[in-house]
Structures are given as C-alpha cells and as structure tokens.
C-alpha cells in the first residue's frame, strides 16, 4: 500500500523537493514495539472515552480516579478486583488459546455457564451424598465444570472441523441456549422455595478464601480472594507450556499462522480444531465452576456480567499471550468492579469497545512502517 | 395459534431481520464481514426512538436512526479496509461499542411513554386476496412494504446491473477488479456503509414500528446475530434471505403462541401445565439456526457454492492475493 502525498513545491526554491510518505510492509518487528503499541492504544482509548464522557456531561478525570480508587485503593478492594479478575483470567485464556488457531470461540460465556451448571450438579443432583468431605467434592466439582465446558465447547469444534459450519454463529447461539438451560434449572428442578436460585452450597464445599485463614493470619481478615485465582495462575502456566513448549502447541500456532502450510506438513487440522475447542471450553467451564464455588455459592440466573465476552478483549490486549492475559484480566476486573457503580451503566461496555478498536487499529503500526522520503525531483 | 396471525406477525417482525440481512449481504458481497450488526442495530434503534420521543416525529427518527447505523459502520470500514485490521475482531469491537453507546444514550428512554409510530397500511384490493391478503397486505407497517420493495431492488442491483457486477467482482476477486479499473477500496467503503445504513434502519424498524420502546440490550436481543446467520443460510442471496427472515420470525411467534392455550390438539398443553418447560421452547430458535447452518454447509459443499471468495481477506494493492 503506497499513499503518496502530492509534492509541495516551494515557490522560490532552487530545486524542488518532493516529499512522499510511504507505508511499507515491515519484515521484522522490534521486540519492544508490540508492548509499546498496546500501551499506546489503551492510552488513546482512555483519552477518547474521556472525551465521550465529557460530552455526556460527566467529569472524566473524576470517573477514572474513581475507577482506580475503587479497584486498587486499598487491600480490601484490591482483593475484590482479583476476585473479579479470576473468571476473566480463565475465560481470557480460553479465548487466547482458541484465537491462536484462529478459531473464533465467541462462546466462552456459554461454556462458563455450563461449567457452573456442571459444578453445581455435583452438589444439587446430587452426585455425591451430603456431608462428603470437601477434599472430594471440590475436585469433583472442578472435573464436572471442566467436563461440561469441554463438551459444550466441542460442539462448535466438531461442526467446524467436519462440516465447516461457521463457529462464530454456533458459539453465539450456544450462549443463548446455555442461558435458557440455566434458567430452566434455577426456575424449575433446583429452585429454592420457588425463588429463581438454588439452595446455597454447604459452607464446607465453598472454595477456601483468604479470610478463612484470618484466625492464624489476622491481615487476611475480610479478603475475599479464593482458590479460583490459583486455578487461573496455574492454568496460565499450563497454557503457556502447551503453546510454546509442546508439540501440540507448535501445531496449534502453525495452523493459526498458515493452515495450508500446516496441512502440507501433515498436521491433522480437524482433530486439532476439536481438541482446541474442547480445551478452550474446559478453561471457560473451570471459570464457571470457580465463580459458583468461590463467589456466588449457588447457581442463579445471573452469575456473569459478560465475562465470556470481556474475555475476547482481555485475550487481544494480551496479544494472545497467557501471562499477558493475567495482567489484562486484572485491569478489566478493575473496570468491571468499578463499573458497577458508574452511571450510565453502559459506560464500561463502551470503554471496552473503544479499547478493542484502538488495539486492532494500532496493529497497522506492527505491520507497516511509515517512511517519509525526500528526494530531488 | 391462528396460522394467519402467526404468519402476519412473522412478516412484520421478519422485516427487521430482512433489512439487517440485506445490509450484511451487500457488505459481504464486497468482501467485508461486519459482525457489528447487533451494535449498529442498537444504535439505530436508540437514536430513532430518542428522536421520536424528543421531536414527536417518527419519520425524523427513522432517518436519523438509519444514518446513525451508517455512521458507526464507517469506523469498521476505516479499520478493516484502510488499516487492514482483522474483520472479525473489528466487528466484535463495533458490537461492544454500539451496545455500550446505545445504553448510555438510552439511559432515560426506558421511562419514555408511548410515541407516535410509523403508520400502518392496508392495501385495498390486495388485502382481499385469500391467504396472501391477510398475511402480507393487511394492517402492516409502512416499513414492511418497504421491505417488499427492497428485496427485488437489491436482487436486481446485485445481479443485473453494472455497479452490481463491480460489487461482486470486488468480493470475488479484488485483484482482477482492480486491474479492470474498479476502485476496490472505494466500493468496499461504500458497501460497508450501505450495510450500516440497513442495520440502522433495522434497529429503527424495531423501535418505531414492530415493538416500540427502549429496553436496553433487549431491544434488539441478538437479532443482529440472527441476521448474520440468515445471510449464511441464504448463501448470500437476497431472495432466500427474505424467506429466512420471515420464516424465522414466524417460528418465533409460533413458539410464543404455543404457550397460551390449555389444550393442544386435544391433549393438555405441557407448556401451560409446567411453565418452566417454556425455557426449552426458548432454545428452539437457536437450535434451529445451528441445524440449518449444518444443513446449508452440506448443501454448499455439494453444489460447490459458498461465500464470496475474497470474504474477510484484505486487499492490498501490489501484494499477492486474490
């Protein structure tokens, strides 16, 4: 792509200088550039959001300071931020993994819900008798949540791999189906005394929180961070290992970069499609399990303010890197947490959209470099 | 459970899907996927409704709502065509942005009372026709009739005119089109914006004619995504998209009506007896969409038809490609 500015001609110049602006394709990307453009894009996005807020009659500086203070201002709110970040880490990893292979899993939200349902089923069907020690129930809930998410994720994977059905539409439709499925169970068979939620899980089956250890470490009193955060951090380690240190990961990245080359290299694209979708669903399912086990402590209709959708942006900010997902998830955890108090309620969603726009727009800098040439005409 | 009522309602609310799907067909025929339909529809819906509330003039609302959808699509055009960003992600960003912005703009609109709606028409003569009359020509919104006109015009434009040929060329083989002197970038910009205008119109159709009012995200409630699915079902053809839109909406209406009566075909109605079962009825449209897409992909493979060849692929002049 070459955009040429018309030559400006000085009226009394001894020789005329033609100045042209070239966009030329980069052959190599300097290591610092992706990080710099990401930070730049986020800054630009926040500035743009600020301008919109100002037009809407708000005080952008006050709103941003409010977001920072109510998410990082004290140990207590920092802990709440990490709690909100936990499902975002896991769903963000789910998206990052699928997007690496250019599989558009927009269904993390539905897989999250099915994971929450699977984990709840362990206690509510019940699969284990009441009073089973938590050392058994919690791992069972994890397994059930991941299995439910993986099976639900495998559906678009199989349809994509063997029937070439558009996975974006299928995953989106499955989100709606999962929401109706949850609604059926909390309004129907599992309803607590006719209310639209299930009975609270027994306290012994809650994921342990920092505050549970306040008797031995007084500083932990009131801190809500729960075991799910560890799930997220361990999952990030595992996904990084999978992507960059294993044969499967090599195949996934190769398919993502060039499916044709991968096919020539004898890689089974269809099989990998199903496997990656199932793994992605398992991660999102674990997020759902961690949310009902660690935060909500029951199944109810609304357990996610759209974690599965925010996860898409989290994955993109992280440039699909597992460790980056952790950082981006914490930032968006803060935005969601503080956003609950911001009016109008659409502002956090709007800021998320602007950030995503600026991010993908900024990638042009990674692909092209701007050269301004002067040459005598 | 009256078939005529169900079909007439299907035609009415199917018009929303029809507009959105036709817009997306234009954009995708030019080679650009825009997954921001849901966001553009929400913006169109909120601007149209807000204008109608503020000015009392639904026609002005219709115009501004349509324009608002077009305006939002310009962002997608710049980012995907000029900046060559990933079309899928840009479309998702557009949906996030449109949803958030619509909620911000619609903050005070949920409490707004009744507004003057666009008029409904009964066509003398045609309305008297058996079967067809009561379904298509009786007491339908003026926008439903616009829908009837859009389908043949869009079909003719795409398949029988010179600009339509250029449109298809840009979506199938931009390099060849460019060689023949067609301005690929300009046409892609044009049709992405046409798609945005149609999505805005679709949103305005909801709030000014079909189900008036502002209910936040639920105003559009995923119909933008359904429209995209209908485009695939239609295999990028306008006529089949119209059929899909009307049929989908009619099925949706039938699933609501089925919950009402105490007896169905002489048996106790299970959905009347146990209301929680209706959640399964709520899943049916989405399951149906998935099943239809599976069937269509089989058909596409058999008949060797499918998406425009350059769909989703950036065109960079002077680089190898389509």
Contacts between the chains, C-beta under 8 A, distances in Angstrom:
chain1	res1	chain2	res2	distance
A	1	B	84	8.0
A	1	B	316	5.4
A	1	B	317	6.3
A	1	B	318	7.6
A	2	B	317	7.7
A	2	B	318	7.4
A	25	B	319	7.8
A	56	B	104	6.2
A	104	B	88	5.6
A	106	B	92	7.3
A	159	B	290	7.5
A	159	B	293	7.9
A	159	B	294	6.2
A	163	B	294	5.5
A	163	B	297	5.1
A	163	B	298	6.7
A	164	B	297	5.2
A	164	B	300	7.9
A	164	B	301	7.0
A	165	B	290	7.7
A	165	B	293	5.0
A	165	B	294	5.5
A	165	B	297	5.0
A	166	B	232	5.9
A	166	B	293	6.5
A	168	B	35	6.9
A	168	B	88	7.0
A	168	B	228	7.9
A	169	B	225	6.9
A	169	B	228	6.4
A	169	B	229	4.7
A	169	B	232	6.7
A	169	B	289	6.9
A	169	B	290	7.8
A	169	B	293	6.2
A	170	B	290	5.5
A	170	B	293	6.8
A	172	B	222	7.6
A	172	B	225	5.0
A	173	B	225	7.7
A	173	B	229	7.5
A	173	B	286	4.1
A	173	B	287	7.6
A	173	B	289	5.2
A	173	B	290	5.3
A	174	B	286	7.5
A	174	B	290	7.7
A	176	B	222	6.4
A	176	B	282	8.0
A	176	B	283	7.5
A	176	B	286	4.7
A	177	B	283	4.8
A	177	B	286	5.0
A	177	B	287	6.6
A	180	B	279	4.7
A	180	B	280	7.3
A	180	B	282	4.5
A	180	B	283	4.7
A	181	B	279	7.5
A	181	B	283	7.3
A	183	B	279	4.9
A	183	B	282	7.7
A	184	B	276	5.8
A	184	B	277	7.9
A	184	B	279	3.9
A	184	B	280	6.7
A	187	B	276	5.0
A	187	B	279	7.0
A	188	B	274	7.9
A	188	B	276	3.5
A	188	B	279	7.6
A	309	B	96	7.4
A	312	B	89	7.8
A	312	B	92	6.0
A	313	B	96	7.4
A	316	B	89	6.5
A	343	B	107	7.6
A	344	B	103	6.3
A	344	B	104	4.7
A	344	B	107	4.1
A	345	B	103	6.1
A	346	B	99	7.1
A	346	B	100	4.4
A	346	B	101	6.8
A	346	B	102	6.9
A	346	B	103	2.6
A	346	B	104	4.2
A	346	B	106	7.8
A	346	B	107	7.6
A	347	B	100	6.7
A	347	B	104	6.1
A	348	B	100	7.2
A	349	B	96	5.8
A	349	B	99	5.4
A	349	B	100	3.3
A	349	B	103	6.7
A	350	B	96	7.7
A	350	B	97	6.1
A	350	B	99	8.0
A	350	B	100	2.9
A	350	B	101	5.2
A	350	B	103	7.7
A	350	B	104	6.0
A	351	B	100	7.2
A	352	B	96	5.1
A	352	B	100	6.9
A	353	B	39	7.7
A	353	B	93	5.3
A	353	B	94	7.3
A	353	B	95	7.5
A	353	B	96	3.3
A	353	B	97	2.9
A	353	B	98	7.3
A	353	B	99	7.4
A	353	B	100	5.5
A	353	B	101	7.6
A	354	B	97	6.1
A	356	B	89	6.9
A	356	B	92	7.0
A	356	B	93	3.8
A	356	B	96	6.2
A	356	B	97	7.9
A	357	B	75	6.7
A	357	B	79	6.5
A	357	B	90	7.1
A	357	B	93	4.5
A	357	B	94	7.7
A	357	B	97	6.5
A	360	B	79	6.3
A	360	B	83	7.7
A	360	B	85	3.9
A	360	B	86	6.1
A	360	B	89	5.2
A	360	B	90	5.7
A	360	B	93	6.7
A	361	B	79	5.2
A	361	B	83	5.2
A	361	B	85	6.1
A	363	B	83	7.7
A	363	B	85	6.0
A	364	B	83	4.4
A	364	B	84	6.5
A	364	B	85	7.0
A	367	B	84	7.2
